[in-house]
Amino acid sequence: MNPDVEILAPAGSFEAAVAAFEGGADAVYLGLSDFSARKAAKNFSKEEFLSLKTFAAREGKKIFAALNTVIKEDEIESALDCARFLYDAGVDAVILQDIGFAALLKKLFPDLPLHASTQMAVHTVEGVKFLKTQGCSRVVLSREVPFDLIAKIKKEVPDMELEVFVHGALCYSFSGLCLASGMVLGRSGNRGMCAQLCRSYYETEDGKKGYFFSCNDLEYKDFVQQLKFAGVDSFKIEGRMKSPEYVFHTSALYRAMLERSDYFDALKNSRICFARKATTAYFKNFSGNNLICGGYPGHRGVKTGVCEKKLKDRFFIKTKYSLGIHDGLLFFKNNDETKPFNCSVEEISSASGKNLKIVGDSSRVYVKTAELPEVGDEIYLVSSRSLERKKVNSGSFPQWKKNIFLSISIRDSRFIQLKSGSFSYESEEITVEKSENQNGFKDKFAEILKNSADSFYFSDKVTFDKNCENVFVVPSVLKKIRTDFYEKYADFCDVAFEEKKRVVLSLFSLPESGNITEIFSERALMNPDTDIPFFMPDDSETSLKTVSGFLTIPLLPLMKESEKYLNKINNLVAKNGDKKILVGLSNLGHLNFALEHLKDENIFFFIDFSLYIANRFSYSFFKDLLGEKLLFGYSWIEEKEDVPQLSPEIIPVSGFHPPLFVSAGCFERSNGFKKCAECGGKRSERILTNCGRVFKVVSKNCVTFMFMEQG
């Protein structure tokens, strides 16, 4: 059991971060303006980050920064500069998706904690073990990992911190395996620009309509003690696009659940701020339960009553919860969820006609709104003025500065010398007078060095040489020395970082030639089954293809029974010892398997498209790991612009249309089209339309793939 479980809240803005801490969160996760998987959030300027760091340090809280996107080749240096700022600014960890970028950071900042983002699609013991060997201190597990597997992972890798999503929005696609927004609309979710096609309205070929991929919201409030007992280190709340009010009340909810205190108000208020229907999703089952809302996909708040009757321009209701002027309401005309109406409370009056501004729980009142519900319609409270928080100005918080160690001495009674680490500074010639006050110079200069004006650096860790006693220097001279020192120290740090960066970047080399035939650019040739580009757990060996002399085995990135699946591949490899075998690696959990087979002369590997090679450092990482056994990798498939050929071994994909997403939830079962007893894991297929686009959905072995039909 972990006695000190962390509550980790989203901070899409400075106000949301402060709200999270005040609501009971121990830490927040946030993004700067670049390289964040939530670009539509307000995100943080550097100045706001430094102000928040001051607040967090004072309160004993932590800040994690998300650099969790696919990073393109020409962005690497900018991303490293961003990471350097975060490191210098005292960030408690960075959250990463790009494995090559993670390897770079480990060399540049060895003591910077690295957290593996849920975008890495880590959901197996094997994946967690691998990331442990690569220096990650925490893994954010995929939302799809059920409780029994969470407990197993913690038991087998006890020294790896595990972060688990406990509340908020769910993606229908498996974590990190969605290409839909990028491939269809050019707005990649792996670049922080997801257009949420899963929240769209679709129609089947036989006329059924609905939000077939729009998930209910995750809510694990009733399982926090089980997760705590299993050793989970951090409870993560989703919602960097959500309001400060939502963040405050949801943080308060999970604080109350952890402390076993009353949580009713926090739950109600959290849902008023934002809530779809709640689900426990994958907690008990890797295929999920109650995943899809089907009807209305948006915020529905809390049910506060039913329209009992209508009178001219208002309706009568007995309110379950307090209601005030300008609060937001939602209802569905005739309780038809395809006909939602959002409206604001314009007036409230008692049964006797008295106008009211606010009424308490269980009040019987008339409510005037621009649109009226029908008698019997359920009324939902979706916003409340009473929950609004006071605005917070980041400028009212001082900006955090980096504290450095300094040693000070005086040379020849004319020069002041300051040293920090390997940097030495000597002032211009000054006048040093004798003084009867033994510590006067030291006390004054130490105070001046604490107040570093506009510099990012300051020092309250100063040691003085013996020759600094019984002397006096005019304070204005000391202030000038301070300013000059901090400027030159900053320049020194910049130069030192640029040189270290140059050296580290040069370590990641790429092959200049390859021995791969052009046929491998045709990824479609490896498909073991039409429109399923991976070798599935129940597929037979006969479904595999031989390509360019290799028996090719493209591994599935989603492994519900990873040990059983990898054992099957091991047996397949052993059985075909007389053949050349090419195994496609598509999840970090496959890499331990690859390492175990490096000595087998007949087995080789390629990096499949779902590991997102968008820069040379990612491929170099895999190449260093697997050596000559790695023959090639596919370049990041979402990028439709001309991508520079980084290496002959990084090849673009042609003639292939990848799945727009891979889901652990069965489409047929989740939408009530088929029961498991009818299916038995067999392949099923449906055609869907949306906004003039045509899609094919394939379900097989309790996994769903969606493809765009090519016209």
NUDREN-392963 format. One record per residue (C-alpha): residue in one letter; x, y, z. Coordinates in pm, whole numbers, padded with zeros to 5 digits, always signed. Each point is the difference from the previous one (the first is absolute). Layout:
! residues N
aXYZ...
***
This chain:
! residues 711
m+00000+00000+00000n+00117+00353-00076p-00081+00224+00301d+00084+00321-00185v-00199-00014-00321e+00035+00318-00201i-00301+00181-00143l+00108+00141-00336a-00225+00261-00157p-00009+00164-00344a+00109+00361-00043g-00097+00143-00336s+00051+00348+00142f+00160+00179+00292e-00340+00036+00168a-00069-00371-00037a+00336-00086+00159v-00070+00217+00304a-00351-00148+00022a+00145-00352-00006f+00235+00070+00289e-00273+00170+00201g-00234-00291-00070g+00243-00251+00149a+00220-00113-00289d+00361-00084+00081a+00123+00072-00350v-00111+00139-00334y+00093-00083-00357l+00012+00273-00257g+00139+00095-00338l+00195+00292-00135s-00109+00149-00329d+00191-00261-00204f+00031-00381+00000s-00308-00058+00213a-00272-00253-00083r-00264+00264+00081k+00083+00296-00222a-00355+00135+00027a+00044+00053+00374k+00120+00345+00112n+00328-00159+00108f+00280+00192+00168s+00240+00273-00093k+00344-00024+00157e-00087+00289+00230e-00317-00175+00118f+00192-00320+00060l+00252+00181+00220s-00279+00167+00197l-00172-00335+00052k+00329-00156+00108t+00025+00262+00275f-00353-00085+00116a+00060-00377-00020a+00332+00017+00186r-00161+00202+00278e-00284-00254+00034g+00220-00311-00033k-00168-00099-00329k+00142-00143-00323i-00016+00099-00366f+00033-00244-00289a+00036+00138-00352a-00129-00181-00306l+00225-00015-00306n-00210-00292-00115t-00029+00035-00375v+00170-00151-00301i+00293+00233-00068k+00110+00063-00356e+00363+00010-00110d+00016+00377-00038e-00154+00054+00344i+00246-00196+00210e+00224+00291+00096s-00298+00218+00092a-00140-00284+00210l+00335-00036+00177d+00006+00372+00073c-00348-00035+00147a+00117-00293+00212r+00301+00200+00117f-00227+00281+00118l-00215-00249+00192y+00305-00165+00153d+00153+00331+00110a-00340+00116+00126g-00025-00294+00239v-00268-00210-00169d-00059-00320+00197a-00025-00221-00311v-00069+00012-00372i-00258-00222-00168l+00113-00139-00336q-00133-00191-00299d+00300-00002-00235i+00246-00271+00108g+00290+00155-00194f-00057+00334+00167a-00010-00176+00336a+00341-00153-00073l+00136+00346-00086l-00129+00148+00325k+00151-00282+00202k+00344+00088-00134l-00041+00377+00030f-00170+00006+00341p+00079-00329+00178d-00178+00100+00320l-00319+00125-00167p-00288-00241+00082l-00163-00136-00317h-00361-00119-00004a-00120-00219-00286s-00321+00152-00136t-00315-00200-00055q+00069+00089-00365m+00273-00267+00009a-00280-00260+00023v+00165-00182+00290h-00234-00269+00131t+00212-00308+00074v+00254-00122+00250e+00248-00026-00287g-00046+00364-00098v+00045+00126+00356k+00309-00213+00050f+00152+00134-00319l-00059+00363+00094k+00157-00067+00338t+00322-00101-00176q-00013+00327-00196g-00003+00220+00308c-00367+00091+00025s-00111+00047+00360r-00374-00016-00068v-00238-00150-00256v-00342+00147-00070l-00186-00320-00079s-00251-00017-00282r-00355+00064+00116e-00091-00347-00125v+00212-00191+00253p-00235-00190+00237f+00054-00010+00374d+00137-00354+00020l+00268+00086-00257i+00085+00326+00180a+00059-00201+00316k+00209-00255-00189i+00218+00268-00160k+00065+00162+00338k+00086-00334+00153e+00246-00090-00276v+00153+00348-00035p-00033+00138+00355d+00259+00274-00042m-00181+00164-00293e-00254+00267+00089l-00340-00063-00156e-00239+00278-00092v-00360-00097-00073f-00282+00208-00146v-00291+00000+00244h-00231+00266-00139g-00093+00181-00318a-00039-00044-00372l+00071-00331-00172c+00122-00045-00356y-00156-00284-00193s+00333-00068-00164f+00265-00173+00206s+00233+00250+00166g+00254+00133-00248l-00125-00206-00297c-00240+00249-00159l+00075+00136-00347a-00355+00107-00085s+00024+00375+00042g+00340+00017-00167m-00077-00225-00295v-00349+00135-00072l+00027+00368+00091g+00373+00070+00021r-00029+00078+00373s+00201-00267+00175g-00093-00102+00351n+00364-00103+00033r+00085+00366-00052g-00254+00136+00247m-00262+00102-00259c-00263-00275+00024a-00331+00092-00170q-00184-00275+00193l-00154-00192-00287c-00104-00255+00262r-00257+00252+00129s-00165+00023-00343y-00334-00138-00116y+00009-00307-00228e-00247-00209-00194t+00029-00371-00084e-00081-00146-00341d-00328-00133+00141g-00113+00340+00128k+00099-00011+00367k+00121+00337+00128g+00192+00108+00305y+00319+00114+00166f+00149-00347-00034f+00349+00095+00118s-00083+00264+00260c+00098-00137+00339n-00151+00068+00336d+00230+00166+00254l+00228-00201+00224e-00085+00004+00371y+00204-00215+00239k-00102+00175+00322d-00128-00325+00149f+00325-00185-00073v+00260+00235+00147q+00063-00220+00304q+00052-00308-00218l+00242+00189-00222k+00181+00136+00303f+00030-00350+00146a+00137-00128-00333g+00284+00253+00027v-00104+00262-00256d+00209+00312+00056s-00206+00268-00170f-00371+00052-00072k-00028+00205-00318i-00296+00220-00085e-00052+00074-00370g-00096+00348-00112r+00251+00260-00118m-00283+00148-00208k-00227+00027+00306s-00080+00300+00219p+00173+00092+00328e-00330-00075+00175y-00003-00355-00135v+00361-00053+00099f-00060+00133+00352h-00305-00214+00075t+00132-00317-00165s+00326+00028+00194a-00209+00047+00315l-00205-00309-00092y+00301-00230-00017r+00156+00157+00310a-00323-00083+00185m-00005-00355-00140l+00359-00060+00108e-00065+00134+00347r-00334-00183+00027s-00183+00326+00074d-00330+00134-00132y+00017+00047-00374f-00360+00075-00102d+00041+00373-00063a+00331-00042-00181l-00151-00266-00229k-00309+00209-00072n+00204+00313-00067s+00249-00184-00220r-00285-00136-00211i-00165+00342-00028c+00328+00137-00135f+00037-00283-00252a-00123-00355-00027r-00120-00245-00256k-00157-00324+00117a+00241-00183+00231t+00166-00333-00068t+00249-00228+00172a+00115-00090-00352y+00286-00249+00004f+00046-00035+00375k-00131-00357+00010n+00033-00101-00363f+00259+00067-00272s-00283+00022-00254g-00186+00259+00204n-00351+00035+00135n-00255+00276-00059l+00244+00185-00226i-00224+00180-00249c-00261+00267+00070g-00160-00048-00345g-00231+00298+00048y+00099+00351+00103p+00384+00015+00018g+00048+00324+00194h-00010+00145+00349r-00325-00087+00179g+00075+00112+00358v-00237-00134+00266k-00370-00074-00019t-00175+00260+00213g-00365-00080-00069v-00278-00058-00251c-00223+00249-00182e-00333-00049+00179k-00202+00258-00194k+00033+00300-00233l-00148+00345+00048k+00045+00254-00285d+00374+00075-00007r+00112-00215+00292f-00017-00350+00140f-00055-00142+00347i+00259-00219+00172k+00091-00134+00341t+00375+00056+00008k+00223-00263+00150y+00286+00249+00022s+00039+00371+00061l-00082+00212-00304g+00076+00364-00082i-00042+00264-00269h+00236-00057-00298d+00064-00363+00094g+00016-00232-00302l-00259-00269-00072l-00020-00283-00250f-00298-00207-00105f-00088-00234-00285k-00329+00074-00176n-00234-00289+00079n+00307-00158+00164d+00142-00062-00348e+00377+00025+00033t+00035+00101-00365k-00181+00325+00087p+00205+00171+00273f-00076+00354+00112n+00235+00210+00210c-00145+00308+00161s+00058+00244+00281v-00226+00071+00296e-00150+00343-00071e-00244+00027+00288i-00111-00204+00300s-00332+00047+00177s-00181-00170+00282a-00341-00162-00040s-00150+00324+00129g+00182+00202-00267k+00278+00153+00214n+00322+00059-00196l+00306-00174+00145k+00373+00020-00079i+00101-00334+00145v-00182-00295+00158g+00126-00289+00207d-00026-00374-00039s-00349-00150-00036s-00168+00328-00096r-00321+00005-00203v+00030+00288-00246y-00079+00134-00344v+00301+00049-00225k+00009+00224-00306t+00231-00105-00285a+00028+00093-00366e-00104-00353-00099l-00252-00201+00197p+00012-00376+00063e-00300-00226-00041v-00183-00139+00301g+00195-00303+00120d+00334+00116-00140e+00291-00050+00239i+00185+00322+00087y+00376+00001+00050l+00205+00267+00176v+00311+00061-00210s+00144+00315+00155s-00041+00192+00322r+00104+00355+00071s+00047-00098+00364l+00297-00219-00098e+00190+00272-00182r+00344+00069+00144k+00174+00331+00037k+00239+00087-00279v+00367-00064+00070n+00269+00220-00149s+00332-00175-00056g+00168+00340+00017s-00080+00020+00371f+00242-00287+00065p+00376+00064-00013q+00186-00200-00262w+00211-00290+00117k+00377+00030-00037k+00276-00257-00004n+00208-00004+00316i+00372-00056-00061f+00294-00062+00234l+00258+00280+00013s+00344+00034+00157i+00148+00348+00031s+00348+00131+00064i+00195+00325-00040r+00327+00005-00196d+00277+00253+00066s-00250+00218+00187r-00117+00125-00342f-00206-00269-00169i-00304-00199+00113q-00010-00356-00127l-00320-00209-00022k-00009-00367-00088s-00290-00236-00068g+00090-00350-00111s+00244+00028-00289f-00083+00364-00066s+00230+00268+00140y-00052+00375-00013e+00227+00283+00103s-00117+00358+00034e+00170+00305-00139e+00239+00172+00240i-00187+00151+00293t+00077+00180+00323v-00001-00226+00303e+00017+00181+00332k+00080-00134+00345s-00284-00027+00247e-00034-00078+00367n-00316-00197-00074q+00120-00356-00055n-00307-00117-00194g-00133+00325-00144f+00115-00069-00357k-00113-00360+00011d-00347+00078+00134k-00057+00282-00247f+00124-00185-00306a-00193-00316+00095e-00319+00205+00018i+00069+00168-00334l+00062-00338-00167k-00338-00125+00123n-00175+00285-00178s+00107-00063-00359a-00241+00244-00168d-00090-00126-00351s+00239-00296-00003f-00129-00358-00011y+00266-00089+00259f+00052+00096+00361s+00194-00135+00296d-00062-00036+00368k+00266-00272+00021v+00310+00214+00029t+00332-00078+00164f+00270+00264+00055d+00375-00033+00020k+00183+00118+00312n+00125+00309-00188c-00360+00126-00023e-00002+00091+00368n+00051+00355+00136v-00041+00164-00340f-00244+00247-00153v-00111+00051-00361v-00248+00265-00108p-00343-00171-00045s-00055+00153-00344v+00321-00168-00116l-00116-00332+00140k-00332+00033-00184k+00182+00063-00327i+00220-00306+00060r-00310-00208+00075t-00173+00105-00323d+00312-00060-00207f+00064-00338+00160y-00353-00133-00059e+00005+00116-00364k+00333-00170-00066y-00106-00311+00192a-00313-00026-00218d+00213+00036-00314f+00236-00270+00129c-00293-00238+00065d-00137+00064-00350v+00335-00075-00164a+00055-00309+00216f-00345-00136-00085e+00045+00060-00374e+00330-00188+00007k-00144-00289+00199k-00299-00010-00233r+00227-00013-00304v+00194-00292+00148v-00313-00194+00100l-00170+00050-00337s+00308-00137-00173l-00033-00326+00196f-00317-00093-00187s+00124-00113-00337l-00191-00166-00282p+00095-00261-00258e+00104+00162-00327s-00092-00302-00207g-00246-00282+00028n-00061-00344-00145i-00377+00026-00022t-00177-00065-00326e-00263+00243-00123i-00272-00258+00055f-00014+00080+00371s-00144+00343-00072e-00318-00187-00089r-00112-00057+00361a-00330-00147-00124l+00187-00311-00116m+00049-00099+00365n-00366-00001+00094p-00095-00343+00140d-00367+00082-00056t-00180+00255-00214d+00002+00338+00173i+00165-00137+00315p+00369+00081-00036f+00119-00205+00300f+00037-00363+00098m-00284-00059+00247p+00016-00239+00299d-00242-00250-00157d+00135+00019-00355s+00150-00311-00149e+00352-00019-00138t-00145-00053-00347s-00131+00358-00001l+00355+00138+00005k+00168+00118-00318t+00351-00057-00126v+00139+00332-00122s+00335+00030-00176g+00106-00337+00142f-00108+00078+00359l-00289-00159+00186t-00144+00327+00133i-00171+00025+00339p-00134+00352+00065l-00076+00001+00373l-00322+00146+00134p+00059+00318+00208l-00287-00086+00235m+00069-00311+00208k-00281-00099+00236e+00183-00317+00103s+00355+00104-00073e+00176-00302+00149k-00221-00244-00191y+00034+00200-00320l+00379+00034+00016n+00031-00369+00087k-00193-00074-00317i+00248+00207-00199n+00289-00178+00174n-00144-00336-00099l-00053+00122-00354v+00363+00113-00020a+00124-00331+00141k-00217-00199-00239n+00138+00187-00302g+00368-00022+00084d+00083-00082-00360k-00150+00324-00133k+00098+00364+00008i-00250+00176+00224l-00080+00370+00011v-00189+00119+00309g-00172+00338+00006l+00029+00182+00334s-00292+00234+00067n-00002+00051+00377l+00274+00062+00256g-00117-00321+00166h+00141-00192-00299l+00356+00118+00055n+00089-00243+00280f-00114-00279-00232a+00230+00139-00271l+00296+00023+00236e-00047-00364+00099h+00034-00104-00366l+00307+00202-00101k+00215-00314-00010d-00236-00190-00229e+00162+00011-00343n-00323-00032-00199i-00210+00270+00170f-00004+00369-00093f-00217+00297+00090f-00161+00313-00135i-00163+00292+00183d-00363+00016-00103f-00198+00318-00066s-00162+00017+00346l+00331+00080+00172y+00008+00336-00181i+00349+00064-00138a-00014+00374-00073n+00365+00085+00065r+00339-00166-00031f+00041-00031+00376s-00290-00241+00036y+00135-00233-00266s+00356+00039+00132f-00128-00107+00342f-00150-00318-00143k+00309-00062-00214d+00234+00031+00298l-00222-00240+00189l-00034-00270-00267g+00306+00054-00218e+00017-00171-00339k-00306-00208+00088l-00211+00309-00064l-00037+00024-00377f-00225+00303-00040g-00281+00205+00147y-00302+00176-00145s-00006+00377+00027w-00280+00176+00183i-00303-00068-00215e-00213+00303+00090e+00242+00251-00152k-00128+00077-00349e+00257+00266-00087d+00327-00089-00168v+00209-00161+00271p+00379+00011-00040q+00154-00343-00052l+00187-00031+00328s+00149-00340-00077p-00044-00278-00254e-00131-00209+00289i-00283+00243+00080i-00241-00056-00283p-00329+00172-00084v-00311-00213-00026s-00179-00029-00331g-00295-00201-00124f-00131-00038+00351h-00290+00146+00194p+00055-00052+00373p-00274-00044+00257l-00118+00342+00113f-00014-00144+00346v+00033-00325+00189s-00234-00050+00294a-00009-00248+00286g-00378+00040+00006c-00202-00219-00236f-00210+00221-00227e-00278-00258-00028r-00029-00063+00373s+00050+00362+00109n-00285+00120-00219g-00235-00289+00076f+00008-00136-00355k+00116-00347+00107k+00050-00191+00321c+00324-00185+00066a-00178-00335-00027e-00102+00084-00358c+00347+00111-00104g+00253-00230+00161g+00284+00225-00113k-00078-00050-00368r+00054+00277-00250s-00286+00241-00060e-00010+00301-00227r-00216+00310-00037i-00003+00300-00231l-00058+00340+00163t-00053+00345-00149n+00073+00339+00153c-00004+00341-00174g+00024-00164-00341r+00294-00218+00105v-00020-00379-00004f+00167-00220+00259k+00038-00371+00057v-00007-00137+00354v+00146-00345+00055s-00037-00186+00330k+00196-00315+00068n+00115-00178+00316c-00156+00278+00213v+00213+00267-00172t-00140+00268-00232f+00168+00165-00298m-00141+00288-00202f+00114+00076-00355m-00087+00274-00244e-00147-00140-00317q+00190+00123-00302g-00217+00150-00274
***
